[in-house]
Structures are given as C-alpha cells and as structure tokens.
C-alpha cells in the first residue's frame, strides 16, 4: 500500500508530543514527508528549541533533503523499538482515516492494509473485517466503526501527553 501522507500541521495538532525519533520513523515510512516534518517542527518551535529544530523549520523547499540528517542529529543516542515508534503513527493514520472516511471508497480496506503494514498489531484487529469475532458477537460495519472510535480512544489514553518534541 502507498502510505497515507499526513501534513505537519495535522500531525502536530493531533500529536504535539512526538519525539524526534517518531518523526524520523514517520518520514522514513512515508507517513509524513520532509515538508510535513518542517511544518510540524515549525508549529512546535519554542524559545528553547535546539538549533537543528530551528534549521528544519526554516528550510527552503530545495533544502528539504537535509531533514533526515537534522532529525538524526536531534535524536543523538536515543533508541526505541519499532513497535514504540509505530504506535503514534497507527493512532495518527487511524484518526485521519476516521475523520476523512467519506473521501475514500473503502476506508475499512485501508485499515486492513495498515494492519498488514504495521505487522498486525493486536489493538487494530477489531477493525479488520476478516478477523473472527468473539463468541456471541454479531459483526456489522457499524460495529467496526464503533470499534474504530474505541481503538483511537485507547491510543489516546496510552500515548504520552508531552507538550513538545524535546526528546
């Protein structure tokens, strides 16, 4: 699947706490592009932002190729598991799809593709049409959409609620 591309302003509005590593992960996976990272960082700038963040926010379009290296320098020696880096992007992509589902012929099909792309996360399984239902539960598209809202709510409660990408 060609990933959904989120813009930086939407991403910041939904997840102003993303770490530099999470931003780099999204960039490398194609969920946000260099322009989006620059928009995100611009929205997140404070008087204490590192010089690399200021540089990302002020890049001209023809200098966007510098974004990955600047993000890597902001990360330093931090390391995360791919699962940890993926969680915010699952949340962001599911949120975007739910908010814009009328713009897609088969939003549930896109969820199934995301489910596979993210290596079948257990928490997304209730949104997948082909997954077996618990005993005694009837399936319907309405139920899938209710599950979708619940999954997003669950992600909101487990993701960090930091104010800016300092880490």
Residue frames as a rotation matrix with the C-alpha (Angstrom) as fourth column:
UNK 1
0.572 0.820 0.000 0.00
0.820 -0.572 0.000 0.00
0.000 0.000 -1.000 0.00
UNK 2
-0.343 -0.569 0.748 1.15
0.437 -0.801 -0.409 3.52
0.832 0.186 0.523 -0.72
UNK 3
-0.517 0.130 -0.846 1.06
0.848 -0.059 -0.527 5.10
-0.119 -0.990 -0.079 2.73
UNK 4
0.688 0.693 0.215 -1.29
0.674 -0.720 0.164 7.92
0.268 0.032 -0.963 3.55
UNK 5
-0.449 -0.857 0.254 0.68
0.705 -0.514 -0.489 11.15
0.549 -0.040 0.835 3.68
UNK 6
0.534 0.601 -0.595 -0.14
0.844 -0.423 0.330 13.36
-0.054 -0.678 -0.733 6.66
UNK 7
0.287 -0.454 0.843 0.76
0.208 -0.830 -0.518 17.03
0.935 0.325 -0.144 6.70
UNK 8
-0.622 -0.719 -0.311 2.75
0.471 -0.026 -0.882 18.53
0.625 -0.695 0.355 9.52
UNK 9
-0.666 0.422 0.615 0.02
-0.619 -0.772 -0.140 20.83
0.416 -0.474 0.776 10.80
UNK 10
0.466 0.841 -0.275 -2.46
-0.560 0.521 0.644 17.96
0.685 -0.146 0.714 11.18
UNK 11
0.185 -0.487 -0.853 0.21
0.458 0.811 -0.364 15.79
0.870 -0.324 0.373 12.78
UNK 12
-0.835 -0.525 0.162 1.17
0.141 -0.490 -0.860 18.49
0.531 -0.696 0.484 15.28
UNK 13
-0.289 0.812 0.507 -2.48
-0.818 -0.485 0.310 19.25
0.498 -0.325 0.804 16.11
UNK 14
0.676 0.591 -0.441 -3.09
-0.354 0.785 0.508 15.55
0.646 -0.187 0.740 16.93
UNK 15
0.763 -0.486 -0.426 0.28
0.634 0.691 0.348 14.65
0.126 -0.536 0.835 18.44
UNK 16
0.762 -0.471 0.443 2.33
-0.351 -0.877 -0.328 17.66
0.543 0.094 -0.834 19.60
UNK 17
0.612 -0.479 0.629 4.36
-0.622 0.200 0.757 15.29
-0.489 -0.855 -0.176 21.80
UNK 18
0.965 -0.260 -0.032 6.06
0.185 0.761 -0.622 13.29
0.186 0.594 0.783 19.02
UNK 19
0.438 -0.893 -0.103 9.73
0.098 -0.066 0.993 12.64
-0.893 -0.445 0.059 19.65
UNK 20
0.050 -0.529 -0.847 12.42
-0.898 -0.395 0.193 13.29
-0.437 0.751 -0.495 17.06
UNK 21
-0.860 -0.391 0.328 12.71
-0.264 0.892 0.368 9.52
-0.436 0.229 -0.870 16.63
UNK 22
-0.134 0.901 0.413 8.98
0.506 0.420 -0.753 9.18
-0.852 0.108 -0.513 15.98
UNK 23
0.555 0.274 -0.785 9.14
-0.420 -0.722 -0.549 11.97
-0.718 0.635 -0.285 13.41
UNK 24
-0.406 -0.791 -0.459 12.07
-0.854 0.150 0.498 10.26
-0.325 0.594 -0.736 11.68
UNK 25
-0.726 0.223 0.650 10.20
0.193 0.974 -0.118 6.94
-0.660 0.039 -0.751 11.70
UNK 26
0.345 0.938 -0.035 7.17
0.302 -0.146 -0.942 8.58
-0.888 0.315 -0.334 10.07
UNK 27
0.348 -0.321 -0.881 9.40
-0.776 -0.625 -0.079 10.23
-0.526 0.711 -0.467 7.49
UNK 28
-0.694 -0.720 -0.010 11.25
-0.626 0.595 0.504 7.01
-0.357 0.356 -0.864 6.68
UNK 29
-0.605 0.545 0.580 7.97
0.445 0.836 -0.322 5.06
-0.660 0.063 -0.748 6.35
UNK 30
-0.886 0.206 0.414 6.39
0.311 -0.396 0.864 7.76
0.342 0.895 0.287 4.17
UNK 31
-0.020 0.917 -0.398 3.61
0.998 0.039 0.041 8.79
0.053 -0.396 -0.917 6.58
UNK 32
0.798 0.098 -0.594 4.91
0.154 -0.987 0.045 12.37
-0.582 -0.128 -0.803 6.55
UNK 33
0.549 -0.649 0.527 7.31
0.724 0.055 -0.687 13.99
0.417 0.759 0.500 4.09
UNK 34
-0.470 -0.853 -0.227 10.14
0.868 -0.402 -0.290 16.48
0.157 -0.333 0.930 4.60
UNK 35
-0.567 0.358 0.742 7.76
-0.075 -0.919 0.386 19.42
0.820 0.163 0.548 4.09
UNK 36
0.526 0.832 -0.175 5.43
0.043 0.180 0.983 17.93
0.849 -0.525 0.059 6.71
UNK 37
0.223 -0.543 -0.809 8.30
0.956 0.286 0.071 17.49
0.193 -0.789 0.583 9.18
UNK 38
-0.785 -0.530 0.322 9.28
0.493 -0.848 -0.194 21.12
0.376 0.006 0.927 8.62
UNK 39
-0.128 0.835 0.534 5.65
-0.248 -0.549 0.799 22.23
0.960 -0.030 0.277 9.22
UNK 40
0.631 0.352 -0.692 5.47
0.478 0.526 0.703 20.07
0.611 -0.774 0.163 12.36
UNK 41
-0.169 -0.808 -0.565 8.73
0.981 -0.085 -0.173 21.44
0.092 -0.583 0.807 13.76
UNK 42
-0.722 -0.028 0.691 7.71
0.161 -0.979 0.128 24.99
0.673 0.204 0.711 12.88
UNK 43
0.319 0.926 0.203 4.50
-0.160 -0.159 0.974 24.54
0.934 -0.343 0.097 14.87
UNK 44
0.714 -0.039 -0.699 6.49
0.594 0.562 0.576 23.06
0.371 -0.826 0.424 17.78
UNK 45
-0.213 -0.922 0.323 9.22
0.530 -0.386 -0.755 25.71
0.821 0.010 0.571 17.99
UNK 46
0.872 0.323 -0.369 9.80
0.485 -0.456 0.747 27.40
0.073 -0.829 -0.554 21.31
UNK 47
0.749 -0.618 0.239 12.49
-0.599 -0.786 -0.155 29.74
0.283 -0.026 -0.959 22.59
UNK 48
0.165 -0.707 0.688 14.37
-0.736 0.376 0.563 26.68
-0.656 -0.599 -0.459 23.91
UNK 49
0.959 0.219 0.182 14.23
-0.046 0.750 -0.660 24.60
-0.281 0.624 0.729 20.71
UNK 50
0.131 -0.960 0.249 17.57
0.440 0.281 0.853 23.16
-0.889 -0.002 0.459 19.56
UNK 51
-0.243 -0.312 -0.918 19.32
-0.553 -0.733 0.396 24.90
-0.797 0.604 0.005 16.65
UNK 52
-0.980 -0.106 0.166 18.69
0.057 0.654 0.754 21.87
-0.188 0.749 -0.635 14.42
UNK 53
-0.203 0.977 0.069 14.93
0.863 0.212 -0.458 22.24
-0.462 -0.034 -0.886 15.00
UNK 54
0.266 0.231 -0.936 15.10
-0.068 -0.964 -0.257 25.92
-0.962 0.132 -0.240 14.06
UNK 55
-0.675 -0.595 -0.436 17.04
-0.502 -0.063 0.863 24.92
-0.541 0.801 -0.256 10.95
UNK 56
-0.780 0.464 0.420 14.41
0.591 0.768 0.248 22.31
-0.208 0.442 -0.873 9.96
UNK 57
0.148 0.930 -0.337 11.63
0.717 -0.336 -0.610 24.85
-0.681 -0.151 -0.717 10.44
UNK 58
0.377 -0.038 -0.925 13.36
-0.290 -0.954 -0.079 27.42
-0.880 0.298 -0.370 8.27
UNK 59
-0.545 -0.622 0.562 14.48
0.300 0.482 0.824 25.20
-0.783 0.617 -0.076 5.38
UNK 60
-0.218 0.399 -0.890 13.69
-0.884 -0.468 0.007 26.24
-0.414 0.788 0.455 1.83
UNK 61
0.759 0.639 0.124 11.95
-0.518 0.708 -0.480 23.63
-0.395 0.300 0.868 -0.33
UNK 62
0.675 -0.532 -0.511 15.13
-0.340 0.391 -0.855 22.79
0.655 0.751 0.084 -2.26
UNK 63
-0.425 -0.847 0.319 16.91
-0.698 0.082 -0.711 22.07
0.576 -0.525 -0.626 1.06
UNK 64
0.508 0.729 0.460 14.36
-0.859 0.386 0.337 19.55
0.069 -0.566 0.821 2.40
UNK 65
0.539 -0.382 -0.751 16.85
-0.038 0.879 -0.474 16.78
0.841 0.284 0.460 1.65
UNK 66
-0.519 -0.789 0.329 18.62
-0.323 -0.175 -0.930 17.89
0.791 -0.589 -0.164 4.86
UNK 67
0.270 0.745 0.609 15.66
-0.852 -0.110 0.512 16.95
0.449 -0.657 0.605 7.10
UNK 68
0.828 0.106 -0.550 16.62
0.076 0.952 0.297 13.30
0.555 -0.288 0.780 7.77
UNK 69
-0.112 -0.958 -0.265 20.16
0.599 0.148 -0.787 14.16
0.793 -0.247 0.557 8.84
UNK 70
-0.520 -0.019 0.854 18.98
-0.472 -0.827 -0.306 17.03
0.712 -0.562 0.421 11.04
UNK 71
0.604 0.770 0.204 16.44
-0.649 0.326 0.688 14.73
0.463 -0.548 0.696 12.71
UNK 72
0.601 -0.449 -0.662 19.15
0.452 0.873 -0.182 12.12
0.660 -0.190 0.727 13.27
UNK 73
-0.510 -0.826 0.239 21.35
0.259 -0.413 -0.873 14.73
0.820 -0.384 0.425 14.93
UNK 74
-0.149 0.550 0.822 18.44
-0.809 -0.545 0.218 15.68
0.568 -0.632 0.527 17.22
UNK 75
0.785 0.474 -0.398 17.93
-0.231 0.821 0.521 12.04
0.574 -0.318 0.755 18.20
UNK 76
0.055 -0.856 0.514 21.51
-0.989 -0.117 -0.090 11.55
0.138 -0.503 -0.853 19.31
UNK 77
-0.837 -0.507 -0.207 21.99
-0.458 0.855 -0.243 8.20
0.300 -0.108 -0.948 21.09
UNK 78
-0.183 0.848 0.498 18.32
-0.785 0.178 -0.593 7.54
-0.591 -0.499 0.633 21.86
UNK 79
-0.901 0.019 -0.433 16.97
-0.290 0.714 0.637 4.22
0.321 0.699 -0.638 20.71
UNK 80
-0.159 0.927 0.339 13.41
-0.849 0.047 -0.526 2.93
-0.504 -0.371 0.780 20.54
UNK 81
-0.584 0.100 0.805 11.77
0.316 0.942 0.112 -0.26
-0.748 0.319 -0.582 19.42
UNK 82
-0.958 0.266 0.107 9.98
0.035 -0.262 0.964 -0.18
0.285 0.927 0.242 16.09
UNK 83
-0.216 0.925 -0.313 6.76
0.863 0.331 0.382 -1.03
0.457 -0.188 -0.870 17.91
UNK 84
-0.059 0.145 -0.988 7.11
0.762 -0.633 -0.138 2.06
-0.645 -0.761 -0.073 20.12
UNK 85
-0.822 -0.327 -0.465 7.87
-0.027 -0.794 0.607 4.26
-0.568 0.511 0.644 17.11
UNK 86
-0.854 0.501 0.137 4.91
0.292 0.246 0.924 2.86
0.430 0.830 -0.357 15.17
UNK 87
-0.377 0.783 -0.496 2.19
0.903 0.192 -0.383 3.41
-0.205 -0.592 -0.779 17.83
UNK 88
-0.318 0.316 -0.894 1.80
0.062 -0.934 -0.352 7.17
-0.946 -0.167 0.278 17.30
UNK 89
-0.824 -0.033 -0.566 1.60
-0.539 -0.263 0.800 6.67
-0.175 0.964 0.199 13.55
UNK 90
-0.751 0.650 -0.114 -1.06
0.588 0.738 0.332 4.00
0.300 0.183 -0.936 13.88
UNK 91
-0.192 0.664 -0.723 -3.04
0.735 -0.391 -0.554 6.44
-0.650 -0.638 -0.413 16.02
UNK 92
-0.465 -0.046 -0.884 -2.48
-0.276 -0.941 0.194 9.33
-0.841 0.334 0.425 13.60
UNK 93
-0.948 0.068 -0.311 -3.37
-0.290 0.223 0.931 7.34
0.133 0.972 -0.191 10.49
UNK 94
-0.579 0.787 -0.215 -6.47
0.799 0.600 0.042 5.78
0.162 -0.148 -0.976 12.08
UNK 95
-0.201 0.479 -0.855 -7.58
0.485 -0.709 -0.511 9.20
-0.851 -0.517 -0.090 13.31
UNK 96
-0.677 -0.126 -0.725 -7.05
-0.467 -0.688 0.555 10.79
-0.569 0.714 0.407 9.90
UNK 97
-0.935 0.326 -0.143 -8.91
0.085 0.595 0.799 7.99
0.346 0.735 -0.584 8.14
UNK 98
-0.381 0.840 -0.388 -11.85
0.904 0.250 -0.346 8.17
-0.194 -0.482 -0.854 10.53
UNK 99
-0.186 0.270 -0.945 -12.10
0.174 -0.937 -0.302 11.96
-0.967 -0.220 0.128 10.18
UNK 100
-0.361 -0.059 -0.931 -11.88
-0.793 -0.506 0.340 11.69
-0.491 0.860 0.136 6.37
UNK 101
-0.570 0.080 0.817 -13.57
0.130 0.991 -0.007 8.33
-0.811 0.102 -0.576 5.72
UNK 102
0.526 0.851 0.015 -16.04
0.194 -0.102 -0.976 9.87
-0.828 0.516 -0.218 3.28
UNK 103
0.401 -0.462 -0.791 -13.10
-0.826 -0.555 -0.095 10.73
-0.395 0.691 -0.605 0.98
UNK 104
-0.726 -0.688 -0.003 -12.19
-0.648 0.681 0.341 7.05
-0.232 0.249 -0.940 0.50
UNK 105
-0.102 0.678 -0.728 -14.08
-0.734 0.443 0.515 4.35
0.671 0.587 0.453 -1.39
UNK 106
0.609 0.236 -0.757 -13.13
0.173 0.892 0.418 1.69
0.774 -0.386 0.502 1.15
UNK 107
0.215 -0.564 0.797 -11.73
-0.811 -0.558 -0.177 3.12
0.545 -0.608 -0.577 4.40
UNK 108
0.693 0.052 0.719 -12.05
-0.550 0.683 0.480 -0.28
-0.466 -0.728 0.502 6.10
UNK 109
0.895 -0.421 0.147 -9.93
0.413 0.657 -0.631 -1.75
0.169 0.625 0.762 3.31
UNK 110
0.320 -0.797 0.513 -7.28
-0.267 -0.595 -0.758 0.88
0.909 0.106 -0.403 4.04
UNK 111
0.411 -0.134 0.902 -7.33
-0.909 0.012 0.416 -0.16
-0.066 -0.991 -0.117 7.69
UNK 112
0.926 -0.055 0.373 -6.72
0.043 0.998 0.040 -3.76
-0.375 -0.021 0.927 6.61
UNK 113
0.622 -0.751 0.222 -3.72
0.347 0.010 -0.938 -2.58
0.702 0.661 0.267 4.58
UNK 114
0.202 -0.524 0.827 -2.41
-0.723 -0.650 -0.236 -0.57
0.661 -0.550 -0.510 7.55
UNK 115
0.768 0.159 0.621 -2.93
-0.570 0.613 0.548 -3.62
-0.293 -0.774 0.561 9.75
UNK 116
0.856 -0.476 0.201 -0.59
0.516 0.786 -0.339 -5.58
0.003 0.394 0.919 7.49
UNK 117
0.434 -0.717 0.546 1.88
0.102 -0.563 -0.820 -2.70
0.895 0.412 -0.171 7.02
UNK 118
0.140 -0.338 0.931 2.27
-0.882 -0.470 -0.039 -2.34
0.451 -0.815 -0.364 10.79
UNK 119
-0.692 -0.513 -0.508 2.82
-0.341 0.852 -0.396 -6.08
0.637 -0.101 -0.765 11.21
UNK 120
-0.054 0.841 -0.538 -0.66
0.207 0.537 0.818 -6.96
0.977 -0.068 -0.203 12.53
UNK 121
-0.873 -0.253 0.417 -0.90
-0.313 -0.365 -0.877 -5.01
0.374 -0.896 0.240 15.82
UNK 122
-0.734 0.561 -0.384 -3.31
0.665 0.709 -0.235 -6.71
0.140 -0.428 -0.893 18.18
UNK 123
-0.521 0.533 -0.667 -5.06
0.300 -0.617 -0.728 -3.47
-0.799 -0.579 0.161 19.05
UNK 124
-0.583 0.295 -0.757 -6.08
-0.743 -0.570 0.351 -2.89
-0.328 0.767 0.551 15.39
UNK 125
-0.992 0.128 0.011 -7.50
0.123 0.923 0.364 -6.41
0.036 0.362 -0.931 14.89
UNK 126
-0.366 0.925 -0.103 -11.06
0.558 0.130 -0.819 -5.39
-0.744 -0.357 -0.564 15.99
UNK 127
0.040 0.346 -0.937 -11.20
-0.474 -0.819 -0.323 -3.06
-0.880 0.457 0.131 12.96
UNK 128
-0.773 -0.459 -0.439 -10.40
-0.605 0.321 0.729 -5.74
-0.194 0.829 -0.525 10.41
UNK 129
0.117 0.956 -0.269 -13.36
-0.993 0.114 -0.028 -7.22
0.003 0.271 0.963 8.57
UNK 130
0.267 -0.010 -0.964 -11.83
-0.455 0.880 -0.135 -10.66
0.850 0.474 0.231 8.08
UNK 131
-0.805 -0.561 0.194 -10.88
-0.415 0.298 -0.860 -11.22
0.424 -0.772 -0.473 11.72
UNK 132
-0.312 0.713 -0.627 -13.08
0.541 0.676 0.500 -13.67
0.781 -0.184 -0.597 13.64
UNK 133
-0.041 0.421 0.906 -15.43
-0.578 -0.750 0.322 -12.13
0.815 -0.511 0.274 16.16
UNK 134
-0.872 -0.191 0.451 -15.69
-0.489 0.391 -0.779 -13.19
-0.028 -0.900 -0.435 19.80
UNK 135
-0.782 0.593 -0.191 -18.31
0.564 0.804 0.188 -15.86
0.265 0.040 -0.963 20.54
UNK 136
-0.053 0.912 -0.406 -21.82
0.952 -0.076 -0.295 -14.42
-0.300 -0.402 -0.865 20.53
UNK 137
-0.222 -0.071 -0.972 -20.88
0.009 -0.997 0.070 -11.09
-0.975 0.007 0.222 18.91
UNK 138
0.552 0.465 0.692 -22.57
0.717 0.159 -0.679 -10.13
-0.425 0.871 -0.246 15.67
UNK 139
-0.555 -0.823 -0.118 -20.49
0.582 -0.486 0.652 -8.34
-0.594 0.293 0.749 13.09
UNK 140
0.644 0.662 0.385 -21.54
0.745 -0.429 -0.511 -5.30
-0.173 0.615 -0.769 11.11
UNK 141
-0.073 -0.652 0.755 -19.94
0.686 -0.582 -0.437 -2.29
0.724 0.486 0.489 9.50
UNK 142
0.558 0.342 0.756 -21.43
-0.251 -0.799 0.547 -0.11
0.791 -0.495 -0.360 12.24
UNK 143
0.966 -0.233 -0.108 -19.71
0.201 0.425 0.883 -2.27
-0.160 -0.875 0.457 14.85
UNK 144
0.193 -0.942 0.273 -16.39
0.971 0.143 -0.192 -1.84
0.142 0.302 0.943 13.04
UNK 145
-0.004 -0.155 0.988 -16.82
0.233 -0.961 -0.150 1.94
0.972 0.230 0.040 13.07
UNK 146
0.867 0.305 0.394 -17.63
-0.316 -0.275 0.908 1.85
0.385 -0.912 -0.142 16.80
UNK 147
0.728 -0.676 -0.118 -14.55
0.643 0.612 0.460 -0.31
-0.239 -0.411 0.880 17.37
UNK 148
0.079 -0.691 0.719 -12.55
0.765 -0.420 -0.488 2.22
0.639 0.588 0.495 15.36
UNK 149
0.396 0.144 0.907 -13.55
-0.288 -0.918 0.272 5.05
0.872 -0.369 -0.322 17.70
UNK 150
0.992 -0.016 0.122 -12.70
-0.109 0.343 0.933 2.86
-0.056 -0.939 0.338 20.70
UNK 151
0.468 -0.878 0.103 -9.26
0.883 0.459 -0.096 1.98
0.037 0.136 0.990 19.35
UNK 152
-0.006 -0.447 0.894 -8.46
0.354 -0.837 -0.416 5.67
0.935 0.314 0.164 18.76
UNK 153
0.671 0.320 0.669 -9.64
-0.474 -0.508 0.719 6.48
0.570 -0.800 -0.189 22.28
UNK 154
0.928 -0.365 -0.080 -7.46
0.328 0.693 0.642 3.68
-0.179 -0.622 0.762 23.68
UNK 155
0.135 -0.912 0.388 -4.43
0.882 -0.069 -0.467 5.01
0.452 0.405 0.794 21.82
UNK 156
0.245 0.012 0.970 -5.13
-0.097 -0.995 0.037 8.50
0.965 -0.103 -0.242 23.14
UNK 157
0.896 0.180 0.407 -5.02
-0.405 -0.048 0.913 7.16
0.183 -0.983 0.030 26.69
UNK 158
0.775 -0.629 0.062 -1.77
0.518 0.688 0.508 5.18
-0.362 -0.361 0.859 26.28
UNK 159
0.253 -0.714 0.653 0.27
0.740 -0.292 -0.606 7.63
0.624 0.636 0.454 24.20
UNK 160
-0.468 -0.510 -0.722 2.37
0.863 -0.440 -0.249 10.21
-0.190 -0.739 0.646 26.01
UNK 161
0.651 0.718 0.246 0.84
0.739 -0.673 0.007 13.61
0.171 0.177 -0.969 26.56
UNK 162
-0.275 -0.832 -0.482 4.02
0.801 -0.476 0.364 15.68
-0.532 -0.285 0.797 26.33
UNK 163
0.521 0.547 -0.655 3.80
0.207 -0.825 -0.525 19.24
-0.828 0.138 -0.543 25.11
UNK 164
0.711 -0.312 -0.630 6.60
-0.695 -0.452 -0.560 19.36
-0.110 0.836 -0.538 22.53
UNK 165
0.905 -0.362 -0.223 9.26
0.242 0.870 -0.430 17.15
0.350 0.335 0.875 20.89
UNK 166
0.581 -0.727 0.367 12.16
-0.813 -0.542 0.212 17.64
0.045 -0.422 -0.906 23.32
UNK 167
0.320 -0.419 0.850 13.24
-0.457 0.717 0.526 14.01
-0.830 -0.557 0.038 23.42
